[in-house]
Every structure is written in C-alpha cells, then in structure tokens.
C-alpha cells in the first residue's frame, strides 16, 4: 500500500506555501523515517496508508517569531477545528488534553526547527481559518 498525506495536512501545507512562498523547507516532512517506524507516530501510515502529521520548517520568513505566531494560531484554531489533534513547537505542546494551552513537551525532539501538526484520521481538506494563512481573525 502506498502512503499518502491526509487531506487536512495537504490543505494546511498548501495554505502555508501560499502565504510564505519563499519560506525554507529543509525541516518540512510528513512520512516517518526509520526512527519513526520503530514507534507509534502519526508520521507513519495508518492501515489505509494515510499519514496524519506534517512538519513545517520554522524559518517561514526573515522576521523572527513568525513560527511561534503560526504555531499559536494553529493552536487557537484547533479549539474549534476538530481536525487537529495537537501542535508541537519550541519545546511546547498543545492539545485538547491541556485545554489547548501550550505546556512543556517532554519528547525526544523539542521541535525547534519545525512546527509539528498532527491530525485526526480521514479529515476533509477544507480551508483552515488561521489569520497568518489567509483566515479571518
């Protein structure tokens, strides 16, 4: 079975690319490497082949702090957009378990070089209402 990126993840990545066309992409990713395949990770394909996580390089623009702003806006959107499971960036994670507040992330990779976004399975690729990505505030 061939792996494929979830529709919701494709949409968020496309919105990011549209709004930050010159962004760096070295830390972008979606399918897990050997380290990911040795553990549970949404970068690994599920039974249908769907991969439900993306990494977006933190170097979105020459302006400092934009990745923190984007991670925070994704976190805010997730309060009502139920497609998103969690967001990790700069040593912090936000999910429904923390009532969408950023708390200290205790995983191996603190995600300083990229923003990690995990999605629920089989979610539609509808537009995300995120201000930095063209949504309304």
HELIX and SHEET records of a PDB file:
HELIX    1   1 UNK A    7  UNK A   19  1                                  13    
HELIX    2   2 UNK A   34  UNK A   37  1                                   4    
HELIX    3   3 UNK A   66  UNK A   78  1                                  13    
HELIX    4   4 UNK A   96  UNK A   98  5                                   3    
HELIX    5   5 UNK A  131  UNK A  133  5                                   3    
SHEET    1   A 2 UNK A   4  UNK A   5  0                                        
SHEET    2   A 2 UNK A  50  UNK A  51  1                                        
SHEET    1   B 5 UNK A  53  UNK A  57  0                                        
SHEET    2   B 5 UNK A 114  UNK A 119 -1                                        
SHEET    3   B 5 UNK A  84  UNK A  89 -1                                        
SHEET    4   B 5 UNK A  92  UNK A  95 -1                                        
SHEET    5   B 5 UNK A 103  UNK A 104 -1                                        
END                                                                             
